[in-house]
Amino acid sequence: MLPLEGITVVALEHAIAAPFCTRQLADQGARVIKVERPGVGDFARAYDQRVHGQSSHFVWVNRSKESLTLDLKHAQAPEVLSRLLGQADVLVQNLAPGAAARLGLSFEALSALHPKLIVCDISGYGDDPQQPGPYRDKKAYDLLIQSESGFVSVTGGPDDPAKAGCSIADIAAGMYAYSNILTALIERGRTGKGKRIDVSMLESMVEWMGYPMYYAFEGAPPPPRAGAAHATIYPYGPFATGGGQTLMLGLQNEREWLVFCEQVLQQPALATDERFNTNARRTEAREGLREIIAQTFTALTAEQVVARLDAAGIANAQVNDMAQVWAHAQLQARQRWIDVATPAGPVPALLPPGVPNAERARMNAVPALGQHSHAILAGLGYSAEQIIELQRDGAL
């Protein structure tokens, strides 16, 4: 039995933040009913066609779910949702700000009818009517929240800020929603009552910005943008080797700096050089130190540099592209890939981190749009004739 078997989640979701949250719940055994717009579904289905003609984003965050098409503005929708929520433990939604409340799906409206229901609202800036804030109704996409949270200001090179290469603001909000839902389920086990969870993408990202914010505490200069290098620890970042390859390495303390000078650079006197004998000095003099490291590294192959670094116990890594990550020897050796079905055929998916094997997670298919509508409605007590009528009437 998986940890969340017996838990039913209704998801009024699109894009990434809420679907990423509910996929974690599905991985752990929860039944997730994804409510989608008839005809088009979650708009993330149309982002691209990179996975056998399917969207890369959608395939990533929607396995193991059931797809129910329902026009939320249709006259019959409230009855369908009422029956759904009567069987649900959790409602997750990331509709536009205020949209759920206008549909009668606020926690206040639902808790009187379903006192054990946990309602998780995910929004860009927070959707608490008691503390709306001036940004409550602003549209919020991942890049915009990366910018508002200050992330973009400390990421990139000296001349140009940069966004992250993946949807980290969505991921952050999705994971805080997931952890808060797990906490609420534990709390409900003690109190017997549901609760409202209000997850803000902005607050999720600002939490992750704790280090650069405290580094710039009380008006101090923020961490400089240092590309792929660490802004305040050196040497920590990319270094070229012979043959045009690049390696990442990182030093965390003075003991490692001493070993690095002695065994990797083979210049023991450098360890006590006053230009470099503290991290603050190395960071300040990084340009000169980079040239010294390059003189050694570019005379060696990447394999020779890695051999020295590993022998010295200095942390290092390859700068892998996506193809290399798919084929990563460590993931292969630990058997972390498993095929999951999609409407266009099987694709590999990573086992959830922390889950030991495929038997301890639900790794079911990515659903086709509306694939489970009839079965779900039949389970809610609708007859075949009623379902056909709903379909004819445009509700499904």
Secondary structure by P-SEA (a helix, b strand, c coil): ccccccbbbbbcccccaaaaaaaaaaaaccbbbbbbcccccccccccccccccccaaaaaccccbbbbbbcccccaaaaaaaaaaaaccbbbbbccccccccccccccccccccccbbbbbbcccccccccccccccccccaaaaaaaacccccccccccccccccaaaaaaaaaaaaaaaaaaaaaaaaccbbbbbbbbaaaaaaaaaaaaaaaaccccccccccccccccccccbbbbcccbbbbbbbbccaaaaaaaacccccccccccccccccaaaaaaaaaaaaaaaaaaaaaccaaaaaaaaaaacccccccccaaaaaacaaaaaaccbbbbbccccbbbbcccccccccccccccccccccccaaaaaaaacccaaaaaaaaaaccc
